[in-house]
Amino acid sequence: MSVGSKDFPANPEHIMVLGVGNILLKDEGFGVHTIWELEKRRDELNLPPDVEIIDGGTLGLDLLHFIENKDRLIVVDIINAGASPGTIFRFKPQDIQTLHVKKLSFHQVTLFDVLTMAEGMGKAPKETIIIAVQPKEIGWGMEVTEELKKKIPKVIELVVKELKRVKS
């Protein structure tokens, strides 16, 4: 049963916010760090209990189980777009062209591969929005760089804006 609030009207959709990335590689973990902060602030932000907030980490192919049959999916991640570190992007998977590279192992499965598999099975979300940030540094370390740490509140604000859009 959906529970509404003044900010988020009740509706029966299954909505998930998914953060992905490797927390051992500095800015690569941005999506996960952002999701952790979103979960900590859930009550303060008055997020409805029917919105799932998931730390997808580096699950790869196992993400399929989480995203299948969701109505709406909001993903927080990084993207190397050659922009200035901390630049924020909002797009749908179909907005960018991905390279189809021969995979040598299941560990090379990307989010786009998982979304394509879900689509092929007829279980893809009705809508997927990706909010991604240009990383500064990907290397050993469990903290994101200061440039990206400063972007976490703005990305959370954008996630909340998306939730209000899809819940209205």
HUMO-V141178 format. One record per residue. RES is the residue in one letter. PSI is psi in whole degrees, 0 to 359 (none if undefined). NEAR is the number of other C-alpha atoms within 10 Angstrom. Layout:
# HUMO-V141178
((RES:PSI:NEAR) (RES:PSI:NEAR))
This chain:
# HUMO-V141178
((M:132:9) (S:143:13) (V:129:14) (G:176:16) (S:177:10) (K:330:7) (D:328:15) (F:99:18) (P:151:14) (A:140:16) (N:160:14) (P:10:11) (E:151:15) (H:111:16) (I:135:22) (M:138:22) (V:122:25) (L:123:24) (G:131:28) (V:157:26) (G:169:23) (N:110:19) (I:352:20) (L:354:15) (L:53:17) (K:244:21) (D:341:33) (E:335:29) (G:8:25) (F:314:30) (G:319:27) (V:315:24) (H:321:25) (T:318:25) (I:321:26) (W:316:16) (E:321:13) (L:316:24) (E:318:16) (K:325:11) (R:9:13) (R:309:14) (D:316:11) (E:322:9) (L:354:14) (N:40:14) (L:138:21) (P:147:19) (P:343:13) (D:356:17) (V:118:17) (E:134:16) (I:117:18) (I:133:17) (D:103:20) (G:351:21) (G:237:19) (T:36:19) (L:336:16) (G:236:19) (L:330:18) (D:345:12) (L:334:20) (L:315:19) (H:323:11) (F:322:14) (I:341:23) (E:139:19) (N:17:18) (K:148:17) (D:315:18) (R:141:23) (L:127:25) (I:120:21) (V:137:25) (V:126:28) (D:189:27) (I:161:25) (I:135:17) (N:96:12) (A:7:13) (G:18:9) (A:180:13) (S:142:13) (P:134:17) (G:353:21) (T:133:18) (I:137:19) (F:145:15) (R:124:15) (F:170:13) (K:153:13) (P:324:16) (Q:350:10) (D:342:8) (I:149:8) (Q:127:8) (T:150:10) (L:137:7) (H:100:7) (V:139:7) (K:127:7) (K:136:9) (L:343:8) (S:164:7) (F:343:9) (H:349:11) (Q:11:13) (V:130:17) (T:169:15) (L:320:19) (F:325:15) (D:317:16) (V:316:20) (L:322:21) (T:319:16) (M:315:16) (A:319:19) (E:316:15) (G:331:10) (M:357:10) (G:24:11) (K:18:18) (A:151:22) (P:149:20) (K:326:11) (E:135:14) (T:128:21) (I:134:18) (I:127:21) (I:113:23) (A:153:23) (V:141:28) (Q:122:23) (P:160:27) (K:315:20) (E:130:16) (I:110:15) (G:176:12) (W:130:12) (G:144:15) (M:3:15) (E:144:17) (V:158:23) (T:161:18) (E:321:11) (E:318:17) (L:326:24) (K:322:15) (K:340:12) (K:347:17) (I:312:20) (P:322:14) (K:319:12) (V:320:22) (I:318:19) (E:318:14) (L:322:15) (V:314:21) (V:320:19) (K:318:12) (E:318:17) (L:318:22) (K:322:14) (R:312:10) (V:339:17) (K:352:19) (S:none:10))
